[in-house]
Amino acid sequence: MTLRKICILGAGTLGSRVALQSAISGFTVSIFDLKQASLDSALFTMQKILRQLVRGGTLTESQVPEILQRIQPTLDLPEALKGADLVNESVTEDVAIKKSLWAEVGKLAESHTWLTTNTSYLLPSQFAEETGSPSRFCAFHFHDVFYSRVVDIMPHPGTDPTLIGVLEKLGRKLNQVPVIVRKENPGYLFNTMLMALLGAAGKLITREVGSIEDIDKSWMVNFHMPMGPFGILDSIGLDTAWHVTHKMSDSASQAFAAHLKTYIDQGKLGEKTGEGFYTYPNPRYREPDFIL
Ligand SMILES: NC(=O)c1ccc[n+]([C@@H]2O[C@H](COP(=O)([O-])OP(=O)(O)OC[C@H]3O[C@@H](n4cnc5c(N)ncnc54)[C@H](O)[C@@H]3O)[C@@H](O)[C@H]2O)c1
């Protein structure tokens, strides 16, 4: 079956990016959120990314209006799902929120619609039943979409194997590199490795072993990377990182979650709010003299 319309649930950091790439790749896109403010800020983010892509020569100025026209932001879930060939859910990383939304989607989605989640650390089997159609459900997990272009395809034991092929093809069409996670694993492939790095950086900061800048510099210089673990955390969102760490029972994760919470309580969620460990749009680690 040819996919034409993609429905994105959640217009935050990731939902806005997946929606934009889907429109760039020629799909009709609906993007649903509970809050008008999220839809407005998603549009702002998309316009910013489009300007960067035009500046970088990936797109031409004349393509921009037609790309934006393909995106329909909405607060109306039935409208968003109408005629959708595939859903990708990017709402808050909280199992209760996801379960309740999927239960609603399960009742409303058309019988041909493939159902996917972009969860970072939960497993698709944790809410497959809620979809009402577990065989049509699979994790389809993006990273940053434009800069980090791996997309994980992670079925749960009841996923229809046809969907894996559909998602591999779709992943390539969305300009991503698809990888298949053969067994359900919290964190897929890359995030499992990333968690080890971020957890180690968290331990270093909560035990006051080094400064944020020096920890980042150590990683950036040795691995020739454009950002270190705290720059990465800012781009992920400190709230999303907290949702993951505060559920881990070990004392190091609990200490790091408490540390993240002090930033969250001040409204410092990272790049999306203009401040986290660094301030944006010009964080210190992007300045040429940072690693000197
Ligand atoms: N931030 C990342 O780098 C990243 C990367 C890959 C995957 N993810 C995953 O994507 C999902 C979203 O993360 P994010 O960083 O975009 O979060 P975010 O906080 O930026 O956005 C979440 C959005 O979901 C909306 N929302 C909450 N409940 C909703 C509901 N019931 N119906 C519709 N919208 C609802 C919120 O209003 C918000 O706009 C999470 O599962 C996360 O693990 C995040």
The ligand as an SDF file (V2000), in Angstrom:
LIG
                    3D

 44 48  0  0  0  0  0  0  0  0999 V2000
   13.5690   15.1150   22.5440 N   0  0  0  0  0  0  0  0  0  0  0  0
   14.2480   14.1700   21.9030 C   0  0  0  0  0  0  0  0  0  0  0  0
   15.4330   14.3320   21.5800 O   0  0  0  0  0  0  0  0  0  0  0  0
   13.5500   12.8860   21.5010 C   0  0  0  0  0  0  0  0  0  0  0  0
   14.1600   12.0490   20.5480 C   0  0  0  0  0  0  0  0  0  0  0  0
   13.4780   10.8890   20.1190 C   0  0  0  0  0  0  0  0  0  0  0  0
   12.2640   10.5650   20.6650 C   0  0  0  0  0  0  0  0  0  0  0  0
   11.7110   11.3640   21.6160 N   0  0  0  0  0  0  0  0  0  0  0  0
   10.4320   10.9410   22.1750 C   0  0  0  0  0  0  0  0  0  0  0  0
    9.4160   11.7200   21.5740 O   0  0  0  0  0  0  0  0  0  0  0  0
    8.3730   11.9040   22.5250 C   0  0  0  0  0  0  0  0  0  0  0  0
    8.1530   13.3890   22.7180 C   0  0  0  0  0  0  0  0  0  0  0  0
    9.3400   13.9790   23.1860 O   0  0  0  0  0  0  0  0  0  0  0  0
    9.6140   15.5350   22.9560 P   0  0  0  0  0  0  0  0  0  0  0  0
   11.0190   15.7720   23.3600 O   0  0  0  0  0  0  0  0  0  0  0  0
    9.1470   15.9520   21.6090 O   0  0  0  0  0  0  0  0  0  0  0  0
    8.6490   16.1450   24.0920 O   0  0  0  0  0  0  0  0  0  0  0  0
    8.0550   17.6150   24.1990 P   0  0  0  0  0  0  0  0  0  0  0  0
    7.7810   17.8400   25.6340 O   0  0  0  0  0  0  0  0  0  0  0  0
    8.9000   18.5900   23.4660 O   0  0  0  0  0  0  0  0  0  0  0  0
    6.6460   17.4920   23.4150 O   0  0  0  0  0  0  0  0  0  0  0  0
    5.5840   16.6850   23.8350 C   0  0  0  0  0  0  0  0  0  0  0  0
    4.3060   17.2550   23.2450 C   0  0  0  0  0  0  0  0  0  0  0  0
    3.2530   16.3160   23.4990 O   0  0  0  0  0  0  0  0  0  0  0  0
    2.0860   17.0640   23.7960 C   0  0  0  0  0  0  0  0  0  0  0  0
    1.1520   16.1770   24.4660 N   0  0  0  0  0  0  0  0  0  0  0  0
    1.1890   15.6990   25.7360 C   0  0  0  0  0  0  0  0  0  0  0  0
    0.1470   14.8710   25.9540 N   0  0  0  0  0  0  0  0  0  0  0  0
   -0.5680   14.8390   24.7950 C   0  0  0  0  0  0  0  0  0  0  0  0
   -1.7370   14.1570   24.3710 C   0  0  0  0  0  0  0  0  0  0  0  0
   -2.3990   13.3500   25.1930 N   0  0  0  0  0  0  0  0  0  0  0  0
   -2.1900   14.3620   23.1180 N   0  0  0  0  0  0  0  0  0  0  0  0
   -1.5010   15.1800   22.2660 C   0  0  0  0  0  0  0  0  0  0  0  0
   -0.3780   15.8510   22.5970 N   0  0  0  0  0  0  0  0  0  0  0  0
    0.0730   15.6710   23.8480 C   0  0  0  0  0  0  0  0  0  0  0  0
    2.5780   18.2380   24.6210 C   0  0  0  0  0  0  0  0  0  0  0  0
    1.6360   19.2900   24.6280 O   0  0  0  0  0  0  0  0  0  0  0  0
    3.8750   18.5910   23.8900 C   0  0  0  0  0  0  0  0  0  0  0  0
    3.6550   19.5350   22.8700 O   0  0  0  0  0  0  0  0  0  0  0  0
    8.8020   11.1920   23.8160 C   0  0  0  0  0  0  0  0  0  0  0  0
    8.2570    9.9100   23.8450 O   0  0  0  0  0  0  0  0  0  0  0  0
   10.3000   11.1490   23.6700 C   0  0  0  0  0  0  0  0  0  0  0  0
   10.8670   10.0770   24.3870 O   0  0  0  0  0  0  0  0  0  0  0  0
   12.3050   12.5350   22.0310 C   0  0  0  0  0  0  0  0  0  0  0  0
  1  2  1  0
  2  3  2  0
  2  4  1  0
  4  5  1  0
  4 44  2  0
  5  6  2  0
  6  7  1  0
  7  8  2  0
  8  9  1  0
  8 44  1  0
  9 10  1  0
  9 42  1  0
 10 11  1  0
 11 12  1  0
 11 40  1  0
 12 13  1  0
 13 14  1  0
 14 15  2  0
 14 16  1  0
 14 17  1  0
 17 18  1  0
 18 19  2  0
 18 20  1  0
 18 21  1  0
 21 22  1  0
 22 23  1  0
 23 24  1  0
 23 38  1  0
 24 25  1  0
 25 26  1  0
 25 36  1  0
 26 27  1  0
 26 35  1  0
 27 28  2  0
 28 29  1  0
 29 30  1  0
 29 35  2  0
 30 31  1  0
 30 32  2  0
 32 33  1  0
 33 34  2  0
 34 35  1  0
 36 37  1  0
 36 38  1  0
 38 39  1  0
 40 41  1  0
 40 42  1  0
 42 43  1  0
M  CHG  2   8   1  16  -1
M  END
$$$$
